[in-house]
Amino acid sequence: MHDPMDNNIHPYRSLTPDVVMDALASVGLYGDGRQMALSSYENRVYQLHLEDGPVVVVKFYRPGRWSDAQILEEHSFSLELMAAEVPVVGPLVLGGATLHQFGGFAFSVSPRRGGRQPELDDLDVLEWIGRFLARIHAVGAVKPFAVRPALNLHNFGQQSREWLLAHDMVPLDVQSQWQRVSQDALDLIAKCACISGTQSQNEADIEPIGLLRLHGDCHPGNILWTPLESPASTLPGPHFVDLDDARMGPAVQDLWMLLSGDRQQRTRQLGALVDGYEQFRTFDRRELALIEPLRTLRLIHYSAWLARRWDDPTFPINFPWFGSSDYWQGQVQMLQDQIEAMLEEPLVV
């Protein structure tokens, strides 16, 4: 695989422990020396103990990914959610601001929240999560994002595919297969007006599926679960973290990544999520037909995300299998499976 950049020049190489401490001090917070890097590939995230006791999480945003305006729009959404008493872990307001600059990096500081991944085989847990997703979406539907991009065929699918091919990321022995099957998959997705951004003449009189501000990356790792027997200072249930991928999109985007297993299992899980969701907000059943197209877009986008980040030394270390012919053969098979899945009847709840 062709490396798009030299690994030796990645800006995160300058983010030393001293720089992290100095950045924190620049906003009036002083660590006691205890510092731990948290699992995060897109950004760099650290847990630090402060001299006066509390523990905070400092996120250094990947240079060049989002503009300051786009980051601030995410912060504003988080603050709206917290004002509505939705359990989202958002940035602290320090010196009248949530976004700060130090050493060439944009960063934010958040309180540390404990918890574990939710037990998604427990239907009561899924129903509980569904209720809070509906509350997130109720706030998200109040107004659109102005500067953050939408989740659609062009941004997630076409751009990702074109970038991979233009940068010779797919090995020659697999390239023609992947090029063909990825285009077939995108052609199928193009029939979904909500995702493709188009509308046929026959659909002109049908109310379009609504788009709203989403969490955008609502997989189990971005939900911290605290049990009912939690200390009185901690609310039990889900706490949603990492709105870094917040975008405009259909509501079902925040539900489908919580589904797993065979069709019967996914139907049961989806039923629990929707049962909880509809205690606060109506769920448009037409969106169920978008689950497999959205899964397919994520598959293509994920390959492009890995390839675009290959200049970051963390990626070759943690994803050593990426870029091989075996990897891309696997992608061809998964896209073929997704084409079959998109041709099946959608889940019904």
PAZABA-649888 format. One record per residue (C-alpha): residue number from 1; residue in one letter; x, y, z. Coordinates in steps of 0.001 Angstrom, whole numbers, plus 524288, in hexadecimal, padded with zeros to 5 digits. Layout:
BEGIN
ATOM   num   residu       x       y       z
ATOM   NUM        a       X       Y       Z
...
END
This chain:
BEGIN
ATOM   num   residu       x       y       z
ATOM     1        m   80000   80000   80000
ATOM     2        h   804E5   80D99   7FC9C
ATOM     3        d   80724   81630   808A0
ATOM     4        p   8011A   823A0   805E7
ATOM     5        m   80A52   82A71   80F69
ATOM     6        d   81704   82853   816A5
ATOM     7        n   81475   822D3   8244A
ATOM     8        n   81F50   82B53   829E0
ATOM     9        i   8183D   83845   8281B
ATOM    10        h   80B16   835B1   82E7D
ATOM    11        p   8074C   84127   8374D
ATOM    12        y   80389   83863   842B9
ATOM    13        r   811F1   83555   84470
ATOM    14        s   81361   842A8   84ADE
ATOM    15        l   80895   83FD6   854C2
ATOM    16        t   8114C   83BD9   8600F
ATOM    17        p   80CDF   83A17   86E37
ATOM    18        d   812A8   84772   87172
ATOM    19        v   80AD7   84DDE   86693
ATOM    20        v   7FE74   8475E   86BBF
ATOM    21        m   8010B   84CA6   87975
ATOM    22        d   8046C   85A37   87454
ATOM    23        a   7F7FD   85A95   86C24
ATOM    24        l   7EFFB   8575C   87832
ATOM    25        a   7F706   861E8   87FF0
ATOM    26        s   7F3F7   86BC8   87531
ATOM    27        v   7E589   86AE5   878EF
ATOM    28        g   7E828   86BEF   88781
ATOM    29        l   7E829   85D6B   88AE8
ATOM    30        y   7F415   85704   890E2
ATOM    31        g   7F6DD   8488E   890B9
ATOM    32        d   7FD9B   8414F   89BB2
ATOM    33        g   805F1   83994   8921C
ATOM    34        r   7FD18   82DD5   89054
ATOM    35        q   7F9D3   82CA0   881F7
ATOM    36        m   7F444   82158   87A22
ATOM    37        a   7F1D9   82053   86B80
ATOM    38        l   7E429   81B43   86886
ATOM    39        s   7E083   812E7   85CF8
ATOM    40        s   7DDE9   81BF9   8517E
ATOM    41        y   7E2D6   81B1B   84396
ATOM    42        e   7DCBA   8270A   83D4D
ATOM    43        n   7E0E8   830B8   847D6
ATOM    44        r   7EA37   83014   85348
ATOM    45        v   7E345   82F12   86052
ATOM    46        y   7E962   82F34   86DE2
ATOM    47        q   7E454   82D66   87BAB
ATOM    48        l   7EAE9   83662   8856D
ATOM    49        h   7E9B6   837D3   8941A
ATOM    50        l   7E934   845D4   898B9
ATOM    51        e   7F062   84AE5   8A49C
ATOM    52        d   7E3A5   84E17   8AB8A
ATOM    53        g   7DDCE   8407C   8A9A2
ATOM    54        p   7D4EC   83F89   89DB6
ATOM    55        v   7D85D   8377C   891CC
ATOM    56        v   7D690   83D37   88435
ATOM    57        v   7D793   83859   87649
ATOM    58        v   7DEF2   840C4   86C81
ATOM    59        k   7DC6E   83EC6   85DF4
ATOM    60        f   7E5FF   843D0   853C5
ATOM    61        y   7DF11   84468   846B9
ATOM    62        r   7E590   83EBB   83ABA
ATOM    63        p   7EB4C   84A33   83322
ATOM    64        g   7E44E   84CAE   8265B
ATOM    65        r   7D8A2   843F6   828C9
ATOM    66        w   7CE91   84DD3   82D83
ATOM    67        s   7CECA   85C8F   82CF2
ATOM    68        d   7CD73   863F1   839C5
ATOM    69        a   7BFA3   867A1   83592
ATOM    70        q   7BC15   85953   8339F
ATOM    71        i   7C1AA   8557E   840E1
ATOM    72        l   7BA68   8609B   84772
ATOM    73        e   7ADD7   85C2D   84104
ATOM    74        e   7AFB8   84ECD   8471F
ATOM    75        h   7B269   8553E   85448
ATOM    76        s   7A626   85D74   8531A
ATOM    77        f   79E29   85137   85067
ATOM    78        s   7A400   84AA2   85C69
ATOM    79        l   7A0BF   85657   864DE
ATOM    80        e   792C2   85681   85FAA
ATOM    81        l   79162   84835   86336
ATOM    82        m   796C2   84A30   870E1
ATOM    83        a   78DAC   855C8   872D5
ATOM    84        a   78274   84C98   86F61
ATOM    85        e   78793   84318   879D3
ATOM    86        v   78B92   838F6   86FD5
ATOM    87        p   79728   8311A   87547
ATOM    88        v   7A177   83565   86B7E
ATOM    89        v   7AF66   837ED   86FCC
ATOM    90        g   7B2E0   844F5   869B4
ATOM    91        p   7BDFD   84EC7   86AEC
ATOM    92        l   7C014   85792   87696
ATOM    93        v   7BEBB   86639   874D4
ATOM    94        l   7CBD6   86BD2   87934
ATOM    95        g   7CE72   87A4D   87838
ATOM    96        g   7C1B7   87BD2   870D0
ATOM    97        a   7C598   87219   86633
ATOM    98        t   7C4CA   8638B   8635C
ATOM    99        l   7CF48   86321   858C6
ATOM   100        h   7DD33   8671E   85B97
ATOM   101        q   7EA07   8680E   85424
ATOM   102        f   7F7AC   86418   85864
ATOM   103        g   803EC   85FE1   85140
ATOM   104        g   7FD17   85F39   8442D
ATOM   105        f   7F201   856BD   84947
ATOM   106        a   7E3AE   85971   84BE5
ATOM   107        f   7DF61   852DE   8587C
ATOM   108        s   7D433   851C0   86211
ATOM   109        v   7D2D2   84D1D   87015
ATOM   110        s   7C7C4   844A6   87530
ATOM   111        p   7C475   83E96   88245
ATOM   112        r   7C81C   8304F   883EB
ATOM   113        r   7BC6B   8271B   88433
ATOM   114        g   7BD8C   818E5   887E8
ATOM   115        g   7B597   80D95   882D9
ATOM   116        r   7B61C   80140   87AC3
ATOM   117        q   7B0B9   7FD36   86DAD
ATOM   118        p   7A223   7FA44   86E4F
ATOM   119        e   79D22   7EC47   86E3E
ATOM   120        l   7966E   7EC9E   8610A
ATOM   121        d   790BA   7DEF8   86282
ATOM   122        d   7883B   7E49C   86D5A
ATOM   123        l   77BD8   7E9EB   86716
ATOM   124        d   77921   7F2C6   872C2
ATOM   125        v   78663   7F92A   870A4
ATOM   126        l   7835D   7FB27   86236
ATOM   127        e   77631   8011E   8655D
ATOM   128        w   77CBF   80A57   86EF4
ATOM   129        i   786C1   80E50   8649D
ATOM   130        g   77BBB   8103A   85AD7
ATOM   131        r   77522   819FC   863DD
ATOM   132        f   78161   8223D   864CD
ATOM   133        l   7841D   8216C   8562F
ATOM   134        a   77688   82701   853FE
ATOM   135        r   779B7   83220   85D4C
ATOM   136        i   78677   834C2   85605
ATOM   137        h   77EF8   8351D   84940
ATOM   138        a   77456   83DDB   84EB8
ATOM   139        v   77ED9   84800   85165
ATOM   140        g   785B6   844C9   84496
ATOM   141        a   77957   84777   83CD8
ATOM   142        v   777C7   85553   84227
ATOM   143        k   7812C   85B0A   83825
ATOM   144        p   78B0C   855DC   82E37
ATOM   145        f   799C4   85667   82E74
ATOM   146        a   79E9D   861D1   8265F
ATOM   147        v   7ACCA   85DE7   823D2
ATOM   148        r   7AE37   84F80   8272A
ATOM   149        p   7AC58   8463C   81B97
ATOM   150        a   7A120   83CC6   8199E
ATOM   151        l   7A1CC   82E0B   8195C
ATOM   152        n   79E46   82B01   80B52
ATOM   153        l   7A209   82364   7FF2E
ATOM   154        h   7AB58   82DDE   7FA62
ATOM   155        n   7B2C3   830B1   80709
ATOM   156        f   7B3C1   822DC   80C37
ATOM   157        g   7B339   81A99   7FFE9
ATOM   158        q   7B737   82120   7F348
ATOM   159        q   7C1E7   829C9   7F8F1
ATOM   160        s   7C79F   81E63   8009B
ATOM   161        r   7C7B8   81563   7F4BB
ATOM   162        e   7CD93   81FB2   7EBC8
ATOM   163        w   7D84B   822F7   7F59A
ATOM   164        l   7DC40   814B8   7F74F
ATOM   165        l   7DD3B   8129B   7E8B1
ATOM   166        a   7E407   81F8F   7E5F6
ATOM   167        h   7EE76   81C90   7F01A
ATOM   168        d   7F0B5   80E6F   7EB9E
ATOM   169        m   7ECCE   808E7   7F8C4
ATOM   170        v   7E69F   7FC91   7F331
ATOM   171        p   7F0AD   7F284   7EE78
ATOM   172        l   7F087   7EFD8   7DFE8
ATOM   173        d   7ECD4   7E187   7E191
ATOM   174        v   7E02D   7E58C   7E86E
ATOM   175        q   7DDD9   7F307   7E2CD
ATOM   176        s   7D4BC   7EF8C   7D786
ATOM   177        q   7CC3E   7E6F9   7E056
ATOM   178        w   7CB46   7F122   7EB0D
ATOM   179        q   7C8F7   7FC14   7E152
ATOM   180        r   7BDAF   7F49E   7DB2F
ATOM   181        v   7B706   7EFDB   7E79B
ATOM   182        s   7B877   7FCE5   7EEAC
ATOM   183        q   7B21B   803DA   7E32B
ATOM   184        d   7A71C   7F9CB   7E2DB
ATOM   185        a   7A4CC   7FC2F   7F153
ATOM   186        l   7A497   80AFD   7EFBF
ATOM   187        d   79B50   809D8   7E430
ATOM   188        l   791C6   8029B   7ED12
ATOM   189        i   79337   80CBA   7F7C7
ATOM   190        a   79087   81784   7EDDE
ATOM   191        k   78267   812D8   7EDB0
ATOM   192        c   780CE   81740   7FBD8
ATOM   193        a   77CB6   8257D   7FA7A
ATOM   194        c   77F82   828BA   808B5
ATOM   195        i   78DCA   824AB   8075C
ATOM   196        s   79060   827E6   7F933
ATOM   197        g   78AAD   8359C   7F9E4
ATOM   198        t   7823F   83326   7EDF6
ATOM   199        q   773C3   830CE   7EC5C
ATOM   200        s   76CDA   82A3F   7E115
ATOM   201        q   760A1   82FC3   7DAE3
ATOM   202        n   7587E   824E9   7E0FC
ATOM   203        e   75D3C   828EB   7EE72
ATOM   204        a   75A82   83762   7ECA8
ATOM   205        d   74D87   836E4   7F3D0
ATOM   206        i   7529C   82E7E   7FF0B
ATOM   207        e   75766   8352D   80B4F
ATOM   208        p   76632   83346   80B88
ATOM   209        i   76D0F   82C72   816B4
ATOM   210        g   771A4   836E9   8200E
ATOM   211        l   77FEF   839A5   822D9
ATOM   212        l   78477   83E70   83013
ATOM   213        r   7908A   84095   8383D
ATOM   214        l   79584   83344   83C6E
ATOM   215        h   79F88   82D88   84592
ATOM   216        g   7A464   82782   838E7
ATOM   217        d   7AD20   81CC1   83E7A
ATOM   218        c   7A45B   8164F   84881
ATOM   219        h   7AB20   80940   84A14
ATOM   220        p   7ABBC   80253   8575B
ATOM   221        g   7B93B   807E1   85A56
ATOM   222        n   7B3A2   815A3   85A54
ATOM   223        i   7A96E   8127A   864B1
ATOM   224        l   7ADDB   811B2   872D4
ATOM   225        w   7A46B   809EA   87B1B
ATOM   226        t   7A32F   80BCD   889BD
ATOM   227        p   79B01   801C0   8910C
ATOM   228        l   78F6D   80487   899D9
ATOM   229        e   797C1   80279   8A5EE
ATOM   230        s   7A0D8   80DB7   8A215
ATOM   231        p   7A486   817CE   8AC8D
ATOM   232        a   79A7F   8225D   8AEE3
ATOM   233        s   7A352   82C34   8A803
ATOM   234        t   7A296   82486   89B3A
ATOM   235        l   7960C   822E5   893A9
ATOM   236        p   7938E   814D7   88F9B
ATOM   237        g   791A8   81145   88166
ATOM   238        p   79876   81592   874E1
ATOM   239        h   7A1BA   820F5   87349
ATOM   240        f   7A4F3   82474   86541
ATOM   241        v   7B2D8   828A3   86229
ATOM   242        d   7BAAB   82D0C   85647
ATOM   243        l   7B202   8351F   84D5A
ATOM   244        d   7BDCD   83745   84493
ATOM   245        d   7B675   83124   83911
ATOM   246        a   7A9D8   838B0   83B26
ATOM   247        r   7A36D   83B4F   82DED
ATOM   248        m   79669   83D67   8276C
ATOM   249        g   78FE3   83099   823D3
ATOM   250        p   7842F   8279B   825CE
ATOM   251        a   780D4   823A3   833C5
ATOM   252        v   78328   81524   83120
ATOM   253        q   791D3   817DF   82FC5
ATOM   254        d   7928C   818AD   83EA4
ATOM   255        l   78B3F   80BCD   84057
ATOM   256        w   79094   801F2   836AF
ATOM   257        m   79E62   80106   83C39
ATOM   258        l   79883   7FB9C   848D4
ATOM   259        l   79323   7EFB4   84196
ATOM   260        s   79A55   7E2C3   84040
ATOM   261        g   79805   7D472   83DB4
ATOM   262        d   78EDE   7CDC6   83434
ATOM   263        r   7829C   7D3D6   82E8C
ATOM   264        q   779FC   7CEFF   839A7
ATOM   265        q   78333   7D47D   843EC
ATOM   266        r   78466   7E18A   83CFB
ATOM   267        t   775B3   7E27D   83B99
ATOM   268        r   773E9   7E02F   84A24
ATOM   269        q   77E84   7EA12   84D9D
ATOM   270        l   778FB   7F436   84454
ATOM   271        g   76B70   7F22C   849FF
ATOM   272        a   7707A   7F550   857A6
ATOM   273        l   777A0   80177   852E8
ATOM   274        v   76BB4   8067C   84B9C
ATOM   275        d   762B5   80370   8571B
ATOM   276        g   76B0A   80C40   85F91
ATOM   277        y   76CE5   81660   854DA
ATOM   278        e   75E67   81807   85281
ATOM   279        q   75BE1   81B47   860BD
ATOM   280        f   761A3   828A6   85D42
ATOM   281        r   76191   82A08   84E8F
ATOM   282        t   75B0F   823CF   842BF
ATOM   283        f   763E9   81AFF   83AB1
ATOM   284        d   761B9   81AFE   82BFC
ATOM   285        r   760E9   80C99   82818
ATOM   286        r   7654B   80FFB   81A40
ATOM   287        e   772EA   811F7   81FD7
ATOM   288        l   77438   8035A   82235
ATOM   289        a   7771B   801F1   813A9
ATOM   290        l   78328   80A81   815AF
ATOM   291        i   78A21   8017D   81F51
ATOM   292        e   79177   7F946   8154D
ATOM   293        p   794AA   804D3   80C5B
ATOM   294        l   79A39   80C16   81825
ATOM   295        r   7A200   8000A   81C17
ATOM   296        t   7A779   7FF3A   80E4D
ATOM   297        l   7AB6A   80D8C   80E34
ATOM   298        r   7B25A   80BC0   81B2F
ATOM   299        l   7B9C9   8001D   815A7
ATOM   300        i   7BF29   80803   80A36
ATOM   301        h   7C18D   81409   81290
ATOM   302        y   7C8F6   80BF0   81CA4
ATOM   303        s   7D2BF   80729   8127F
ATOM   304        a   7D4ED   81518   80DE5
ATOM   305        w   7D63D   819C3   81BF8
ATOM   306        l   7E10D   80FE0   81E9B
ATOM   307        a   7E814   8134D   81208
ATOM   308        r   7E737   821FD   81469
ATOM   309        r   7ECED   82036   8220D
ATOM   310        w   7F85D   81782   81E1A
ATOM   311        d   801E1   822C3   82034
ATOM   312        d   7FE91   82215   82EBC
ATOM   313        p   8083E   81873   834FC
ATOM   314        t   7FD5C   8133F   83DAB
ATOM   315        f   7F627   80D64   83221
ATOM   316        p   80060   803FD   82C7F
ATOM   317        i   802B7   7FF23   83A5A
ATOM   318        n   7F462   7FCA8   83D81
ATOM   319        f   7EF7E   7F8AA   83007
ATOM   320        p   7FAD5   7F0A5   82A69
ATOM   321        w   7F18E   7E895   82204
ATOM   322        f   7EC81   7F45E   81A94
ATOM   323        g   7F043   7F5DE   80C45
ATOM   324        s   7F3B7   7E7CB   80959
ATOM   325        s   7ED71   7E053   7FE1E
ATOM   326        d   7E6AB   7D7C5   80845
ATOM   327        y   7E0A6   7E3D6   80E83
ATOM   328        w   7DB47   7E8BA   8019D
ATOM   329        q   7D678   7DB45   7FD99
ATOM   330        g   7CF0F   7DB3D   80A60
ATOM   331        q   7C96B   7E88D   80710
ATOM   332        v   7C4D7   7E378   7F9E2
ATOM   333        q   7BDCA   7D845   8009A
ATOM   334        m   7B7A7   7E12C   80AC9
ATOM   335        l   7B2D5   7EA8D   8005C
ATOM   336        q   7AD04   7DF32   7F8D9
ATOM   337        d   7A63D   7DADF   80557
ATOM   338        q   7A159   7E8B6   8075A
ATOM   339        i   79BAE   7E93B   7F9B0
ATOM   340        e   793FB   7DCEE   7FCE5
ATOM   341        a   78FC9   7E2C8   809EB
ATOM   342        m   78B28   7EF51   8035B
ATOM   343        l   782C9   7E740   7FA1D
ATOM   344        e   77C08   7E031   80565
ATOM   345        e   76FE8   7E532   80C24
ATOM   346        p   7738B   7EE96   8171F
ATOM   347        l   771B6   7EB2B   8256B
ATOM   348        v   763F9   7ED2F   82A8D
ATOM   349        v   76029   7F1CE   8382C
END
